């Protein structure tokens, strides 16, 4: 899990088409996406090396997916990290469209 003492926040940066995770206000990583036709396509997720091993990728994935689902978006996991997260956490299974599904 992410550090207890640090302030970890995730927000959607629409202009950059990505969700950003910050630790004490410092950018620690992001999940890039594209939106079209009622779907959010997650294309790449990255946590910077200096912030690795803290569980921030999972925090980022959970909050980004919750936001997309909360906005009534269908989730398409093109990013391997997001795909693995979704397979391990079936909470979002009703909102997921695998690549190639109509």
N, C-alpha and C positions, 0 to 999 in steps of 0.2 A: 504494500500500500504506500501511497505517497507520504512524504515526511509530515509528521504531526505538527511540528513547530513552524513550518513555512506556510505562507499564504499561497495556496494553489488555486488559480482561477482559470476557467475556460470561457472563451467568448467567440462569437461568430464575427469574423472580419469580412463582411460581405464584399467590400471593394477588392479584397485580395482573394476571394473565393476560397477561404480556408477558416478552420477553427484554430484558434491559438491557445496554447496553454502557457501560463506564466507562473513563475515562482517568485514571490516577493516583488512582483512588478516586472521581472526580467523574462523576456521571451525564452521559453525552454523547448518549444517544439510546435508542430502544427499538423493538421489533417486537411489536405487539399481536397476540394470537391468541385463538381460541376452540377448545375441544376438545369433540368429541362423536362418538359412533359410530366410534371408532377413527381419527378424522381430526383433524388440526390445521389449522384455517382461519386463515391469516395475513391480518389485516384492515387493518393500517396499520403503516408503518415510518417512523420520523422520526429524523434526526440533528440535534441543535440547531445553530443557526447558528454559534455560537462554536467548534464542532468540525468544521464543514464542510470539504470539500476534502482530507481526510486518509485517505480510503478506509475510514472506519469503517463506513459502510453495508454495504459488501461483507463486511467482517469479521463484522459482526453477522448478516447474512443467512447466510453460510456456517456459522457456529457454531450458529445457531438451527436451521437446516435439518438439520445433522448431528445435533443433539440429538434433534429430532423423529423423524428416521429411525432413530436409535439406540434409540429407545423404541418402535420398530415402529409408528409412526404414519404414516398416509397424509397427504400434504401437499396442501392446497388453497390455491392462491395467489389470494386475493381482492385483495390489495394489489398495485398496479401495479409497485412496486419489486421485491418478491419474485418476481412473475411474470417480469419482465425478467431478474432474476438467474438464475432457473431455466432460461430459454430460452438464456442465454449459458453456463451451466454444467450440462451434461447429466448430471453425476455422480448426481443425485437422480432422474433420469427414471423409474426403476422405482417410485418412491414417490409420484409426482405424479398427482393427479386434478384435471382442469380443472373449473372451476365448471360445473354442469349435468350432470356425469357421475355415473352411479349408482354 
